[in-house]
Each structure stands twice: as structure tokens, then as C-alpha cells.
């Protein structure tokens, strides 16, 4: 369990965060042949989800640390915060820009699932240009 976590003040709400996804696992094929992101793209057993700060790392670098079939999705830091999470710096073996989202208070598994679905819907809306 994490203690003394602090929201990264140097990450602005408009900053983009990069998340690796595996399309076959994290997207849903639509009748028109397009794929849309599902909430599973942000789900992790710990109820925290890891990302990378886009202004500090390239897509290529993040992808190089994952599986060959993975892709990148982008989410705004402010969108994550509005759902009740802080963004915590947590450098990893891939890059120092690694962060994770941590709930500011207790969230049930269902609440986390709803939050993940909202993030996926925001990514899908951004892709459509909405």
C-alpha cells in the first residue's frame, strides 16, 4: 500500500498521459468495422493505472517497453483528476516519466470500473473529433 502520495504539481491538467493498450484485449469491434476503446484499457488489479507523461517521452519509447502488438492511447491529466484521482510520479524501468493514477479516497471496484469506462469514452470522443 502506498503512503504519503502527492499529486504531481508539475503535470498540468491539459498535459497528455500515454497508456499502452493491447487492441485485441482493450477495444471492441463495432458493426462498421471500427474499434473503440473499452474501460478494460485502464483496469488494473491494484485499481491504479499507470501511464507516461507525453511531454517527457516519445510514443516510440513507451511502445518499446511493451509488447509488439500494443498501441498508445492518450488521456488528459485533468480528466483523470476530475474522476477523483491524483497523478503520482513513479519512474520505472522504461522511463522516468512513468506515473500512476491513485484514488484520493476509497473507491469500490464498481466505481473504478465506471471511472475506467468514462476515460475510455473520453479517448473515443477525442478520436472522433468531438
N, C-alpha and C positions, 0 to 999 in steps of 0.2 A: 504494500500500500504506500502511496506517495504521501509525503508530508511537506508542509511549507511550500506549496506550489504557488507560483506567481504568474500572472498574465504577462506575456512579453510585451512591454510597452513600446518597443521599437518596431513592432508589427502593427501597421495601421489597418483600420477596418477595410480599406479599399485594396489592400495587398492581396494578391492571389496566393493560394496554397495549392500545391500539387499533390495528388493522390494517385498511386499506381493502382490500376484495376486489371482484372482478367476478364475481357469481354464475355467469354463463354459463361462465366460464373456471375458476373455483375451487371449484365444487360439482359433485356427482354426483347425478343424478336417480335416486331409488330406486323400486322397483316400486309402493310405496304412494303415490307422488306427492310425497313429501317430498324435500328436497335436503339432502345432508350435505356438509360441508366436506372438501376433499381437501388433501393435502400441498402441492399446487401453490400454495395460497394463501400459503405462506410462502417459496416458492422465488424466488430472485433470482440472476442470473448471478454476482454477487460472492460468493455463499454467505453473505451477510449479509442480514438482512431488517429493514426499517425499520418503526417503529411510533411511536405518540404516547402520552404518559403521561396516562391518563384523568383523574386528579385535577387536571390542569393545563389541560385543553382540553375543549371540548364535542364531541360527535359531529358536530353540525352544522358546526362549524368545520373538522373534518378532512374531512368529506364535501364541503365547499365547494371544497376544493383538488383534488378528484379528478374523475372522470367522472360524469355524471348517473346511470349505471346501477350505480354502486358502492354497497356496503354496508359496515358496520363489523362486525368480529368482535373479541372480547376474549380476551386470554390473560393469565394471571398471570405477573408478572415472575419469581417463584420457579420456575415451570415451565420458563421459558426458561433460567434459571441452572442448574437441575438437569440439563439436557441438555449442559452444558459451554460455555455462552456467558456473556459479560459484556454488560451493557447500557450502552451508551456514549451520552452526551448529544451531540447533533448538530443544533442548531437549523437549521431550513430556512426556505424562503420561505413556507411555510404557517403554521408555528407554532414557537415556541421550545421546545415540549415534545417535539419530534422526537428520537427515539433510534434506535439500530440495535443489533442483536444481533451480537456478534463472537465467534467460537470462541476459547476460551482456549488451544487447541493445534490442530495440524493435523487437519483432518477431510477425508476423501475425499468426492467427490461423492456416493457411495452413503451415507456416514454422514450427510451433510447432508440427503439425501432422506429417510432414516429419521427424523431429528430433526423434519423438517417434517411428516411423517406423524403422529408422536406428538403434536405440537402441535395438528394438525387433529383428532385423536381426542379430545384433552382438551377442545377447544372444543365438539365434538359431544356429548360426555358432559355438559358443563355445560348445554348447551341442552336435553338430555333430562331434566335434573334429577338426574343420577346423582351 
